[in-house]
Amino acid sequence: MAEKITVHNMASVGIIFRESDPGTIFIDIKDGGYPIKAFCWMMCPIGGNWIGESARYDRNPRHTFSRELVEELLLEKQETSLEEAKLLGLNPDQDSYTIAKKVAPTSDDTKKLVHLKSTLISAATPFGDFLVNIPKSVLDHGVPDNTRPGYSSLFTYWLVPVKEQEWSTLVELHKKFGNLSVESVAVITSLDEIISTQRYTCCGHDRIMQKFFMDMGCALASEYPLLDGISCEYMDMPLDSYKEYIGRYDILRHPFKK
């Protein structure tokens, strides 16, 4: 029997893009309060970790992505707990935070978002599982007092193409509320803008984002900004259950770990 690969955690995220123009995406930016200081103000695909009480009911990575998408995209201002960050060992400086919203939603706004989230979940197709290794040298960058060691994560990625009608709804809600996320700063951006502004992507997601743009045939995908020192390896397509993942990987932090 092959030796299990050890990973710090598992997460499931979606690359949400305009179907008619894959170079245009909807993605988070981790703000200045993100516990891993080296990754503050970097982009991150929308989704989340398989950890914490709410994740106990996740059957597989698809379920995790669906749950995280529903929890993260909200129109109302909400106090967001940082308990998940604590469970990951990130030691945040505060217990919770609140992301401001421009206006209060109407019932019609809420209905539009519910439909949009349902459409995004239904559209998600597997892109693959990737093992990402983040060395301490990356976490040290710009953070001279960093004591956090390097780590490995297993990420499941989903491709989420958005048709024109739903994309128009996304743009409309994004403009009205300024930020649809309650955990980060959600933005609509493009490959051209990412390259021209040299906006980096956190946590090793940059390698997979570049692969996505290349697979979509986007011009200039080879110029996608990459952080030095990170390695990424394609492992397989997503498995059917977390029981299978536990059998294949030694996952150091998950909902059932003592």
Secondary structure as a PSIPRED ss2 file (coil, helix, strand):
# PSIPRED VFORMAT (PSIPRED V4.0)

   1 M C   1.000  0.000  0.000
   2 A C   1.000  0.000  0.000
   3 E C   1.000  0.000  0.000
   4 K C   1.000  0.000  0.000
   5 I E   0.000  0.000  1.000
   6 T E   0.000  0.000  1.000
   7 V E   0.000  0.000  1.000
   8 H C   1.000  0.000  0.000
   9 N E   0.000  0.000  1.000
  10 M E   0.000  0.000  1.000
  11 A E   0.000  0.000  1.000
  12 S E   0.000  0.000  1.000
  13 V E   0.000  0.000  1.000
  14 G E   0.000  0.000  1.000
  15 I E   0.000  0.000  1.000
  16 I E   0.000  0.000  1.000
  17 F E   0.000  0.000  1.000
  18 R E   0.000  0.000  1.000
  19 E C   1.000  0.000  0.000
  20 S C   1.000  0.000  0.000
  21 D E   0.000  0.000  1.000
  22 P E   0.000  0.000  1.000
  23 G E   0.000  0.000  1.000
  24 T E   0.000  0.000  1.000
  25 I E   0.000  0.000  1.000
  26 F E   0.000  0.000  1.000
  27 I E   0.000  0.000  1.000
  28 D E   0.000  0.000  1.000
  29 I E   0.000  0.000  1.000
  30 K C   1.000  0.000  0.000
  31 D C   1.000  0.000  0.000
  32 G C   1.000  0.000  0.000
  33 G C   1.000  0.000  0.000
  34 Y C   1.000  0.000  0.000
  35 P C   1.000  0.000  0.000
  36 I C   1.000  0.000  0.000
  37 K H   0.000  1.000  0.000
  38 A H   0.000  1.000  0.000
  39 F H   0.000  1.000  0.000
  40 C C   1.000  0.000  0.000
  41 W C   1.000  0.000  0.000
  42 M C   1.000  0.000  0.000
  43 M E   0.000  0.000  1.000
  44 C E   0.000  0.000  1.000
  45 P C   1.000  0.000  0.000
  46 I E   0.000  0.000  1.000
  47 G E   0.000  0.000  1.000
  48 G E   0.000  0.000  1.000
  49 N E   0.000  0.000  1.000
  50 W C   1.000  0.000  0.000
  51 I C   1.000  0.000  0.000
  52 G C   1.000  0.000  0.000
  53 E H   0.000  1.000  0.000
  54 S H   0.000  1.000  0.000
  55 A H   0.000  1.000  0.000
  56 R H   0.000  1.000  0.000
  57 Y H   0.000  1.000  0.000
  58 D C   1.000  0.000  0.000
  59 R C   1.000  0.000  0.000
  60 N C   1.000  0.000  0.000
  61 P H   0.000  1.000  0.000
  62 R H   0.000  1.000  0.000
  63 H H   0.000  1.000  0.000
  64 T H   0.000  1.000  0.000
  65 F H   0.000  1.000  0.000
  66 S H   0.000  1.000  0.000
  67 R H   0.000  1.000  0.000
  68 E H   0.000  1.000  0.000
  69 L H   0.000  1.000  0.000
  70 V H   0.000  1.000  0.000
  71 E H   0.000  1.000  0.000
  72 E H   0.000  1.000  0.000
  73 L E   0.000  0.000  1.000
  74 L C   1.000  0.000  0.000
  75 L C   1.000  0.000  0.000
  76 E C   1.000  0.000  0.000
  77 K C   1.000  0.000  0.000
  78 Q C   1.000  0.000  0.000
  79 E E   0.000  0.000  1.000
  80 T E   0.000  0.000  1.000
  81 S E   0.000  0.000  1.000
  82 L C   1.000  0.000  0.000
  83 E H   0.000  1.000  0.000
  84 E H   0.000  1.000  0.000
  85 A H   0.000  1.000  0.000
  86 K H   0.000  1.000  0.000
  87 L H   0.000  1.000  0.000
  88 L C   1.000  0.000  0.000
  89 G C   1.000  0.000  0.000
  90 L C   1.000  0.000  0.000
  91 N C   1.000  0.000  0.000
  92 P C   1.000  0.000  0.000
  93 D C   1.000  0.000  0.000
  94 Q C   1.000  0.000  0.000
  95 D C   1.000  0.000  0.000
  96 S E   0.000  0.000  1.000
  97 Y E   0.000  0.000  1.000
  98 T E   0.000  0.000  1.000
  99 I C   1.000  0.000  0.000
 100 A C   1.000  0.000  0.000
 101 K C   1.000  0.000  0.000
 102 K C   1.000  0.000  0.000
 103 V C   1.000  0.000  0.000
 104 A C   1.000  0.000  0.000
 105 P C   1.000  0.000  0.000
 106 T C   1.000  0.000  0.000
 107 S H   0.000  1.000  0.000
 108 D H   0.000  1.000  0.000
 109 D H   0.000  1.000  0.000
 110 T H   0.000  1.000  0.000
 111 K H   0.000  1.000  0.000
 112 K H   0.000  1.000  0.000
 113 L H   0.000  1.000  0.000
 114 V H   0.000  1.000  0.000
 115 H H   0.000  1.000  0.000
 116 L H   0.000  1.000  0.000
 117 K H   0.000  1.000  0.000
 118 S H   0.000  1.000  0.000
 119 T H   0.000  1.000  0.000
 120 L H   0.000  1.000  0.000
 121 I H   0.000  1.000  0.000
 122 S H   0.000  1.000  0.000
 123 A H   0.000  1.000  0.000
 124 A C   1.000  0.000  0.000
 125 T E   0.000  0.000  1.000
 126 P E   0.000  0.000  1.000
 127 F E   0.000  0.000  1.000
 128 G E   0.000  0.000  1.000
 129 D E   0.000  0.000  1.000
 130 F E   0.000  0.000  1.000
 131 L E   0.000  0.000  1.000
 132 V E   0.000  0.000  1.000
 133 N E   0.000  0.000  1.000
 134 I E   0.000  0.000  1.000
 135 P C   1.000  0.000  0.000
 136 K H   0.000  1.000  0.000
 137 S H   0.000  1.000  0.000
 138 V H   0.000  1.000  0.000
 139 L H   0.000  1.000  0.000
 140 D H   0.000  1.000  0.000
 141 H C   1.000  0.000  0.000
 142 G C   1.000  0.000  0.000
 143 V C   1.000  0.000  0.000
 144 P C   1.000  0.000  0.000
 145 D C   1.000  0.000  0.000
 146 N C   1.000  0.000  0.000
 147 T C   1.000  0.000  0.000
 148 R C   1.000  0.000  0.000
 149 P C   1.000  0.000  0.000
 150 G C   1.000  0.000  0.000
 151 Y E   0.000  0.000  1.000
 152 S E   0.000  0.000  1.000
 153 S E   0.000  0.000  1.000
 154 L E   0.000  0.000  1.000
 155 F E   0.000  0.000  1.000
 156 T E   0.000  0.000  1.000
 157 Y E   0.000  0.000  1.000
 158 W E   0.000  0.000  1.000
 159 L E   0.000  0.000  1.000
 160 V E   0.000  0.000  1.000
 161 P E   0.000  0.000  1.000
 162 V E   0.000  0.000  1.000
 163 K C   1.000  0.000  0.000
 164 E H   0.000  1.000  0.000
 165 Q H   0.000  1.000  0.000
 166 E H   0.000  1.000  0.000
 167 W H   0.000  1.000  0.000
 168 S H   0.000  1.000  0.000
 169 T H   0.000  1.000  0.000
 170 L H   0.000  1.000  0.000
 171 V H   0.000  1.000  0.000
 172 E H   0.000  1.000  0.000
 173 L H   0.000  1.000  0.000
 174 H H   0.000  1.000  0.000
 175 K H   0.000  1.000  0.000
 176 K H   0.000  1.000  0.000
 177 F H   0.000  1.000  0.000
 178 G C   1.000  0.000  0.000
 179 N C   1.000  0.000  0.000
 180 L C   1.000  0.000  0.000
 181 S E   0.000  0.000  1.000
 182 V C   1.000  0.000  0.000
 183 E C   1.000  0.000  0.000
 184 S C   1.000  0.000  0.000
 185 V E   0.000  0.000  1.000
 186 A E   0.000  0.000  1.000
 187 V E   0.000  0.000  1.000
 188 I E   0.000  0.000  1.000
 189 T E   0.000  0.000  1.000
 190 S E   0.000  0.000  1.000
 191 L H   0.000  1.000  0.000
 192 D H   0.000  1.000  0.000
 193 E H   0.000  1.000  0.000
 194 I H   0.000  1.000  0.000
 195 I H   0.000  1.000  0.000
 196 S H   0.000  1.000  0.000
 197 T H   0.000  1.000  0.000
 198 Q C   1.000  0.000  0.000
 199 R C   1.000  0.000  0.000
 200 Y C   1.000  0.000  0.000
 201 T E   0.000  0.000  1.000
 202 C C   1.000  0.000  0.000
 203 C C   1.000  0.000  0.000
 204 G C   1.000  0.000  0.000
 205 H H   0.000  1.000  0.000
 206 D H   0.000  1.000  0.000
 207 R H   0.000  1.000  0.000
 208 I H   0.000  1.000  0.000
 209 M H   0.000  1.000  0.000
 210 Q H   0.000  1.000  0.000
 211 K H   0.000  1.000  0.000
 212 F H   0.000  1.000  0.000
 213 F H   0.000  1.000  0.000
 214 M H   0.000  1.000  0.000
 215 D H   0.000  1.000  0.000
 216 M C   1.000  0.000  0.000
 217 G C   1.000  0.000  0.000
 218 C C   1.000  0.000  0.000
 219 A C   1.000  0.000  0.000
 220 L C   1.000  0.000  0.000
 221 A H   0.000  1.000  0.000
 222 S H   0.000  1.000  0.000
 223 E H   0.000  1.000  0.000
 224 Y C   1.000  0.000  0.000
 225 P C   1.000  0.000  0.000
 226 L C   1.000  0.000  0.000
 227 L C   1.000  0.000  0.000
 228 D C   1.000  0.000  0.000
 229 G C   1.000  0.000  0.000
 230 I C   1.000  0.000  0.000
 231 S E   0.000  0.000  1.000
 232 C E   0.000  0.000  1.000
 233 E E   0.000  0.000  1.000
 234 Y E   0.000  0.000  1.000
 235 M E   0.000  0.000  1.000
 236 D E   0.000  0.000  1.000
 237 M C   1.000  0.000  0.000
 238 P C   1.000  0.000  0.000
 239 L C   1.000  0.000  0.000
 240 D C   1.000  0.000  0.000
 241 S C   1.000  0.000  0.000
 242 Y H   0.000  1.000  0.000
 243 K H   0.000  1.000  0.000
 244 E H   0.000  1.000  0.000
 245 Y H   0.000  1.000  0.000
 246 I H   0.000  1.000  0.000
 247 G H   0.000  1.000  0.000
 248 R H   0.000  1.000  0.000
 249 Y E   0.000  0.000  1.000
 250 D E   0.000  0.000  1.000
 251 I E   0.000  0.000  1.000
 252 L C   1.000  0.000  0.000
 253 R C   1.000  0.000  0.000
 254 H C   1.000  0.000  0.000
 255 P C   1.000  0.000  0.000
 256 F C   1.000  0.000  0.000
 257 K C   1.000  0.000  0.000
 258 K C   1.000  0.000  0.000
